[in-house]
Amino acid sequence: MYKIKNDSTLGIKDIFTDAFIWLKKSRKHYPSSSDIWDFRQKWDETSKHIIKSFIRGTYEFDVQKKIHKSNGETLALWLSSDALILKVLTCLIQKILTPFLSRNCYHLKGNGGLKGAVNDVLRQYPDYRFFMKTDVRSYYDSIDHHILLMKLKNYIEDRKLLRYVWQFLIRTVEW
């Protein structure tokens, strides 16, 4: 079981630093009207507040905004601060769940990716007549959120982390 604490052994500040570096890199080509530029500029003065609110469990996600890209694609975009918190949450949950995950989850870092999956199929090919690759449309959107949260409760003791997961699951997109 895992609980967020405000101590250095957890490495929360390091996780936030890594998440901030990831956020800067992932949004470096965003237009000047994007909130990332103001967020980056004010990071030194706002980071302590964001980290404290995350640890306390009081951080609240904002509504996602609908963005129209120049290529005609439409997507829902998190505010930079929300994207940062989601990256931190992802890192923490990965740390918690990694010991329980199958090595056959090839999409996870360190499990071989597509190349590993193909090599495994080729290695086992002589023993089988058929194999199948599946992809379920809108799979993650169709997961029952209550069941997912109940499953996570078996591994995550900290109600604050679970609350952040719940906020993500019930997010609102402004269309």
N, C-alpha and C positions, 0 to 999 in steps of 0.2 A: 504494500500500500504506500501511497505517496501523498505528502502534504506540502504545500508551498509554505516556506518559512522565510523570514527576512534574515538569512545568514549567508555567510560567504561560502560555506561548503556546498550549498546548492548550486552556486554559480549563476544565479538569476541575472546579475549584472552582465556577466559574460554572454549569456543567452540573448539578452536585450541588445548588447553590442553587436553580436553576430547577426541578429535579426535586422538591426538598423543598416548594417553593411549590405545585407541581402536586399533590403528595400531600396536603398540608393541605387544599387546596381540594376535591379529589375525595373526601376522607373526612370532611368537616366535619359531616356528618349521621349519622355512625356512632354506635352506642350507647356509653354510658360504659364498657361492658365490653370494648370494642375496644382493641387494643394501640396504636392511633394516638395516644391521649392521653398515654400514658406515653412513647412515642417522641418526640412533639413536645416534651414537658417536658424530656427528657434530650438533645435534639438538640445543644445547644452542647457538651456533654461527650462525646458519642459520635460526632459527625460526623467528627472527625479520624481516629478508629479505622476507621470504615466506609470513608472515602475511601482511607486507606492500604491497607487489606486489598483493596479493589477494584483499586487500582493494582498491588499486588504479585501479584494473581491468586489470592489465598487466600480470598476471600469464598465462602461455601457457602450455597446456598439451603436453607431449611427446608422441611418437608413442608407442602403446602397443607392447609388445614382446610375441612371441609364446613360450610357455614353454611345454616341454614334461615331464610329471610326471613318476615316477618309475612304476606306475600301468598301464601305457600305455595311460592314459588320456592326452589330449592336451587342454590347455587353454590359453587365452590371459591375460597377467598380466600387470597391471599398475605399473609404478615406484612408490616407496614408497611416494615420495612427491606428485605425482598425486593422489594416493589413499587417502592421508591425505586431500587434497583439495576437493576431491569428498565427503568425509565423512563430512567435514565442510559444503559444499554446501547442502548435504542431510539434515543435522540438521537445517540449515537456512530455507530451503524450507518446511520442516515439520512444523517448527514454524509458518510459514506464512499460510500454507494450512490447518492445523489442525482444525481451527474453521469451515471450509467449508466442511469437509469430513463427509460422512455418518457413522453412528454407525454400519451399515451393512457391512462395509469393515473389515471383521474379520481378515484379514492378518495384519492389522495395530496394533501396540503396544497399549494395553489397550482396544482392542475391542473383546477380548475373544479367538482369534486364532481358531484353528480347533475345540477345545472343545466347544467354544462358538457357532460356526456355527452348529455343530451337535446338541447341546442342543436347539438351535433355531428351527432347522428342526423338532426335536422331539416334541417341544412345539406346533408347527403349523401343525404337521402331521395329526391330526384328521380332519382338515378343508379341506384337499386336497387329491385327489386320486393319484397324481403323484408328484414327484420332480426330479430335474435334477442337476447334478454337471457337469460343463464344464471346460475344460482347452484347450486353443487355442495354438497350437504349434507355437513357435516363435512370440508370441503375441506382445511383446515389440519391436521386430525387424520390425514388419509390421506397426507400428504406423507412420502416416505421420508426419514428424518432423516439418514441417511448421505449421500444424494445432496445434500440441502440443505447440509450442512456442507462437502462437497467443492466445491459451487458458491461458497459464501462464501469458501473458501480462495483463490479466484482474485482476491478483492478485499481481503481482510482478512489481513494478515501476522501480526498479534499473536495468538499462541496463547491468551493469556489471554482475549481477547474471544471467541474461538471456544469456549473452555472454558465460558464463561458461557452462550453460546448452547446448548451441549450440555446443561448443567445444566438449562436451561429446558425443552429438548425431552424430557428423560427424567425430568421432575419426578414426584413421587409425591403423590397426593391421599389424605388420610386420610378414608375414608368411614365 
